[in-house]
Amino acid sequence: MAVMPSSLSSLTSTGDAQSLDALRDPTLASLKSKASTDPKAAIKTAARQFEALFMQQLMKSMRDTTLSTGAMENAGTKMGTDMLDTQFAGQMTGMPGGLSEAIMRQLERQTTGSTSGVVQAAHAPQAAIAAAGAAGAPSGTSDLSDRQTAFLQKHQGAAAAAQDETGIPAAFMIAQAAHESGWGKREIKNADGSSSHNVFGIKAGANWTGPVANVTTTEYTDGVARKVTAKFRSYASYLEAFQDYARTMKGNARYSEVLANSKTVAGFAQGLQRAGYATDPGYAAKLTKTINTTLQLQRSRA
């Protein structure tokens, strides 16, 4: 389930006429043709397009919120910024478990895979996205939403202490822990089945003298995923895990860029990927989505 940021409502209420027109033409004819032969594929295509449109609007809203107009800004720099936002939106679209999957499930329920239903959804993307937003929004009966909220509450104190130590926003660190552990569902286990409390997936290198947990994990070599067995650090508590994470960020020169640019979502996520925190080539984009989910959860609880 994808948690929908609040800016979705502004997209569906105000409507970006230019973007929606671009979505309809010439894509609508293509969708109509595809829907007649493969309705499910047409729904998937429409869902990805809706997600891309939403992510572009989200990037624009983030820039409008965090950046002020400078004297050097002109039509050329604005066009460059818009092109960069479009590129980022494309990179964040279509990820497993992302917004497009939530939209696709909602469209399938609405259209029952019919040609007319798919084409009708393409004619009215605002309604389709809004409906998907209702399906993807947090609710008290959602197991995923409940787990996300519980994860946020559980680690708030430890993350706040790590924020004081590193300057990295607590929400960013909680989001990284959530991404690494699947919101606590894929925590690294010790040999006896107990939790290692290692929610950041920090490996046990040659200098680590504490307990370890041996785990089969996925590593990427030249962009190719492969399964390997690796040693990970094991802690006595989650507080100890956050403290060690803070020491790792501050004590290793490779993460200096992360600390220097940790005030923005992009600076933090992309800095971690450039520093080699993970081998997954899509790490920054995936972490960005989890951070945005965490920030939305915080706003909903405020």
C-alpha positions in Angstrom: 0.0 0.0 0.0 1.3 3.5 -0.8 0.7 6.3 1.6 -0.5 9.3 -0.4 1.2 12.7 0.4 -1.2 15.6 1.0 -0.2 17.4 -2.1 -2.3 14.8 -4.0 -5.4 16.6 -3.1 -4.1 19.8 -4.7 -3.4 17.9 -7.9 -6.9 16.4 -8.1 -8.7 19.6 -7.0 -6.8 22.3 -9.0 -5.9 20.1 -12.0 -2.7 20.8 -14.0 -4.5 21.3 -17.3 -1.3 21.3 -19.4 0.0 18.1 -17.8 -3.4 16.4 -18.1 -3.8 17.3 -21.7 -0.3 15.9 -22.4 -1.4 12.7 -20.6 -4.5 12.3 -22.7 -3.0 13.0 -26.1 -1.6 10.9 -27.7 -1.6 8.4 -24.9 -5.4 8.1 -24.8 -5.5 6.6 -28.3 -2.8 4.1 -27.4 -4.6 3.1 -24.2 -7.8 2.6 -26.1 -6.1 0.3 -28.5 -4.3 -1.6 -25.8 -7.4 -1.9 -23.6 -9.3 -3.7 -26.4 -6.6 -6.5 -26.5 -5.0 -6.4 -23.1 -7.0 -4.5 -20.4 -4.7 -5.4 -17.6 -1.6 -4.0 -19.4 -3.6 -0.9 -20.3 -4.4 -0.4 -16.6 -0.8 -0.8 -15.7 0.3 1.8 -18.3 -2.3 4.2 -17.1 -1.4 3.8 -13.5 2.3 4.5 -14.2 1.4 7.6 -16.1 -0.8 8.8 -13.2 2.1 8.2 -10.8 4.6 10.0 -13.0 2.2 13.0 -13.2 1.7 13.0 -9.4 5.5 12.7 -8.7 6.1 15.7 -11.0 3.5 17.7 -9.1 5.1 16.5 -5.8 8.6 17.7 -6.9 7.1 21.0 -7.9 5.4 21.4 -4.5 8.5 20.5 -2.6 10.5 23.1 -4.5 7.8 25.8 -4.1 7.9 25.0 -0.3 11.6 24.9 0.3 13.1 27.2 -2.3 12.7 31.0 -2.6 12.9 32.9 -5.8 16.4 34.3 -6.3 17.6 37.2 -8.4 19.4 34.8 -10.7 16.2 32.9 -11.6 14.9 33.3 -15.1 13.0 31.4 -17.7 16.1 29.3 -18.6 16.8 28.2 -15.0 13.1 27.5 -14.5 13.1 25.3 -17.6 16.2 23.5 -16.4 14.6 22.9 -12.9 11.4 21.6 -14.5 13.5 19.2 -16.7 15.4 18.0 -13.6 12.2 17.4 -11.7 10.8 15.4 -14.6 13.9 13.3 -14.6 13.6 12.7 -10.8 9.9 11.9 -11.2 10.7 9.3 -13.8 13.3 7.6 -11.6 10.8 7.4 -8.7 8.0 6.0 -10.8 7.2 2.3 -11.1 9.1 1.1 -8.0 7.8 -2.1 -6.4 5.2 -1.3 -3.7 4.8 2.3 -5.0 2.0 4.5 -5.9 1.3 3.1 -9.3 0.5 -0.3 -7.8 -2.1 1.3 -5.5 -3.6 3.1 -8.4 -3.6 0.0 -10.5 -5.5 -2.0 -7.9 -8.0 0.8 -7.6 -8.5 1.0 -11.4 -8.9 -2.8 -11.6 -11.7 -2.6 -9.0 -13.3 0.3 -10.7 -13.1 -0.9 -14.3 -13.2 -4.7 -13.8 -10.7 -4.8 -16.7 -13.2 -3.6 -19.3 -12.2 -1.6 -22.3 -14.7 1.2 -21.7 -13.6 1.4 -18.0 -9.9 1.8 -18.8 -10.6 4.4 -21.4 -13.0 6.3 -19.1 -10.3 6.3 -16.4 -7.8 7.8 -18.9 -10.4 10.5 -19.8 -10.7 11.4 -16.1 -7.3 11.0 -14.4 -8.2 13.3 -11.5 -11.0 11.0 -10.4 -8.9 7.9 -10.9 -6.0 9.3 -8.9 -8.3 10.6 -6.2 -10.0 7.2 -5.9 -6.6 5.6 -5.6 -5.6 8.1 -3.0 -8.6 7.1 -0.9 -7.6 3.4 -1.3 -4.0 4.2 -0.4 -4.5 6.6 2.5 -3.7 5.5 6.0 -6.6 3.9 8.0 -7.0 2.4 11.4 -7.8 -1.0 9.8 -4.7 -1.1 7.6 -2.0 -3.5 8.8 0.7 -1.7 6.9 -0.4 1.7 8.2 -0.6 0.4 11.8 2.9 -1.1 11.4 4.3 2.1 10.0 2.8 4.2 12.8 4.1 1.8 15.4 7.5 1.8 13.9 7.6 5.6 13.9 6.6 5.8 17.5 8.9 3.0 18.6 12.1 4.7 17.3 11.2 8.4 17.8 13.2 8.8 21.0 16.4 7.0 19.7 16.2 8.9 16.4 15.9 12.3 18.3 19.1 11.5 20.2 20.9 10.5 17.0 19.7 13.8 15.4 21.3 15.8 18.3 24.5 13.8 17.6 24.6 14.1 13.8 22.3 16.9 12.7 20.4 14.4 10.4 16.6 14.9 10.8 15.1 12.2 13.0 12.5 11.5 10.4 15.1 10.7 7.8 16.9 8.2 10.0 13.6 6.5 11.0 12.7 6.3 7.3 16.1 4.7 6.5 15.6 2.2 9.3 12.1 1.5 7.9 13.5 1.0 4.4 16.3 -1.3 5.5 14.0 -3.4 7.7 10.7 -3.3 5.8 9.1 -1.2 8.6 10.4 -3.8 11.1 9.0 -6.8 9.2 12.4 -7.9 7.9 14.6 -7.3 10.9 18.0 -9.1 10.9 17.8 -12.1 13.3 20.4 -13.7 15.5 21.1 -17.4 15.2 18.6 -18.1 18.0 15.9 -16.2 16.3 16.1 -13.1 18.5 16.3 -9.6 17.0 19.7 -8.1 16.3 18.1 -4.7 16.6 20.1 -3.8 13.5 17.5 -1.8 11.6 20.1 0.0 9.5 21.6 -3.1 7.9 25.1 -2.1 9.1 27.6 -4.9 8.3 30.3 -6.2 10.7 33.6 -5.2 9.2 37.1 -6.2 10.4 37.1 -3.5 13.1 33.8 -4.7 14.7 34.4 -6.6 17.9 30.8 -7.0 19.1 28.2 -9.8 18.4 27.3 -10.6 14.8 24.4 -12.1 12.8 25.0 -14.1 9.7 22.3 -13.3 7.1 21.7 -14.1 3.4 21.3 -10.7 1.6 21.1 -9.2 -1.9 24.1 -7.4 -3.2 24.5 -5.7 -6.6 27.7 -6.0 -8.7 27.8 -3.9 -11.8 24.0 -3.5 -11.4 23.4 -7.3 -11.2 21.7 -8.6 -8.1 23.1 -11.7 -6.4 22.6 -13.5 -3.1 25.5 -13.5 -0.6 25.9 -14.4 3.1 27.2 -11.5 5.1 27.9 -10.6 8.8 25.9 -7.9 10.3 26.3 -6.1 13.6 24.1 -7.2 16.5 23.0 -4.8 19.2 21.4 -5.2 22.7 18.7 -2.6 21.9 17.4 -0.2 19.2 18.8 2.7 21.1 22.3 1.1 20.7 21.6 0.6 17.0 20.8 4.3 16.5 23.8 5.3 18.6 26.1 3.2 16.5 24.5 4.5 13.3 25.3 8.1 14.5 28.9 7.1 15.3 29.2 5.6 11.8 27.9 8.7 10.1 30.2 11.0 12.1 33.3 8.8 12.3 33.6 7.8 8.7 34.9 10.4 6.2 33.0 8.8 3.3 29.7 10.1 4.9 30.8 13.7 5.3 28.8 14.7 2.2 25.7 13.0 3.8 26.1 15.1 7.0 26.7 18.3 5.0 23.6 17.8 2.8 21.3 16.1 5.3 18.8 19.0 5.5 17.0 18.0 2.4 15.5 14.6 1.4 17.4 14.5 -1.9 20.7 15.6 -0.3 20.4 12.8 2.3 19.2 10.0 0.1 21.5 10.7 -2.8 24.5 11.4 -0.5 24.1 7.9 1.0 24.0 6.3 -2.4 27.1 8.2 -3.6 28.9 7.3 -0.4 28.2 3.6 -1.2 26.0 2.9 1.8 24.1 0.4 -0.3 24.9 -1.4 -3.6 21.4 -1.1 -4.9 21.5 1.3 -7.9 17.9 2.5 -7.0 18.7 3.0 -3.3 18.3 6.8 -3.3 14.9 6.8 -5.2 13.5 4.1 -2.9 14.7 5.8 0.2 13.2 9.1 -1.0 9.8 7.4 -1.2 10.1 6.0 2.3 11.2 9.4 3.7 8.1 11.0 2.1 5.9 8.3 3.6 7.4 8.9 7.0 7.0 12.7 6.8 3.4 12.2 5.8 2.8 9.9 8.8 4.3 12.6 11.0 2.0 15.2 9.6 -1.1 13.0 10.0 -0.2 12.5 13.7 0.4 16.2 14.3 
